[in-house]
């Protein structure tokens, strides 16, 4: 089968022929999934560039990447069902796993990072990581489940945003999801900023957002000023992967305001802590959602389908992976899906 792989600890990916995965005899804990669509994630772009924040996967090379996917289970009790798959694989043997407290497992492997992922025709995954997809959720929406759970976790970390002024920095898939969920949760205002992001900001307009700022031509402070009317934001979500944006956002945050950091950054941030302390700003990291969020995310897909649909801009065959990654790297697309069986119109 074809598979998009990271083969060496340096920049670049390779589309290669590899043997299809097989289940060990008698293994009832894992299943084979026939992949239908896999999203190109910001993490995949970091792996392609080989930024330092993803060097942890080096011992697993060569590895097939791809972790935002939907497919059809071919074996096990879910055979014939469409499923999405949680990419975080718990160890099964630590104290937390033994107590069935899987969210607390600290010895994980990542599908598409440290074990083979879904930029391929087939992938082998743990049965317990498979979540059935409702009939009302099509493949394109289902492939957004993993990033939607990341957005759900960011809202949870932020706390109640009802009535709040919210700034979302970064108009990619995570930022778009955060904006949609913040508005659904009753935020009084949702402003989204990007940098040279015409395509993704246009998608947000189709999602019903109109307070949008492209800071390529000026500062963040100048860009948001027309929307604030002398006030400041209550909550800022960082979804850019650019650490300096956090320092730009703090002067725009009210006293006791919250910054939720969701991006993975290729370099550290130098931050003046004195104003953070004096303003009692809270800097919170947000990463992995609880496993229980996955069925909830699929239910939200059904409710918010018209809002979320503009997030997917391209569906390409796996054979055009290089084109898909170029689109994503160049910000000329929103979510790009690679589909092994897709025939481009």
C-alpha positions, 0 to 999 in steps of 0.5 A, a space after each residue: 500500500 501507499 503510505 506517507 512516512 517520516 523516514 529520516 530525522 530531517 526535513 521532508 516526508 516520503 510517499 512510499 510503498 510499504 506492506 499493509 499492516 496485519 494483526 498478530 494471530 489471536 490479537 483481539 485488542 487491535 483492529 484494522 481500519 480502512 482509511 477514508 480521509 485523513 486531515 493534514 494537521 499543524 503537527 504534521 507540518 512541524 514533523 515535515 519541517 522537523 522542528 525541535 518540538 517533534 524530535 521526540 519521534 526520532 526513535 520511532 522512525 520510519 513511521 507513517 504519519 497522520 492522526 486526524 482520520 475516519 475509516 471503516 473498521 475491518 475486524 473486531 466487534 466494530 467491523 463494517 462500522 465507520 469510526 474515528 480513532 483517538 490517536 493517543 494510545 495508553 500503555 495499559 500497564 501503569 497504575 492509572 491504566 490498571 485502575 481504568 483511569 486512562 486519562 491519567 496515563 503518562 506512558 503513551 504512544 501517538 498514532 501518526 507520531 510514534 506508531 504508524 498512522 493514517 496517511 495510508 490505505 490501512 492502519 492498525 489501531 487499538 479497538 478501545 481507541 475507536 469511536 463509532 461515527 453517527 450516520 448523520 456525520 459524513 467523512 469530511 466532518 468526521 475527519 475534524 473530530 480530533 481537532 474539535 476535541 482539542 478546541 473543546 479542551 481549550 474551552 474547558 481550560 478557559 472556564 465559562 466564557 458566557 458574556 466574555 470578550 474573546 480573542 482567538 489568535 490563529 485562524 487555522 482548524 483549532 482556532 476556527 473550532 475554538 471560535 465556533 465553540 466560544 460563540 456557541 457557549 455565549 461569548 459576547 464577542 469573538 475576534 479572530 486574528 491571523 497573519 497573511 491568512 486570507 483563505 482561512 479568514 475567508 472561511 471564518 466569514 463563511 462560518 459567520 464571523 465578521 470581526 477578523 484581523 490580518 496582522 500582516 499589515 500592522 500590529 495586533 493592537 491596532 488591528 483589534 482596536 476598532 472592535 474593543 471600544 476602549 475595553 480589553 479581552 476577558 479571554 485570549 486563546 493562542 492557536 498560532 504556534 508562534 510564541 511571540 503572539 502571547 506577549 502581544 496579547 497580554 497588553 490587550 487582556 483585562 486584569 485577571 484575564 486568562 490566556 489559554 495556550 494551545 499551540 505547539 511552539 518550535 522555539 521558547 518565549 521570552 516573557 516579561 513577567 512583571 506586568 503579568 503578575 501585576 495584572 494577575 493574568 493567568 497563563 494556562 496550557 491546554 493539550 489533550 482532552 479526556 476520552 469522554 469528549 470524543 462522542 460529544 464532539 461527534 454529537 456537536 458535528 451533527 448540531 454544528 455541521 453548517 458552521 463547521 463545513 467551511 473548515 474543510 477546503 480541499 480533499 485530495 488523493 493520497 497520491 497528491 500528498 505533496 500538493 496537499 502539504 504545500 497548500 497547508 504550508 503556504 496557508 492557501 487552504 484551510 483543512 486539507 484531507 487526503 483520501 486514499 480512494 479519492 478520485 479528484 473531479 
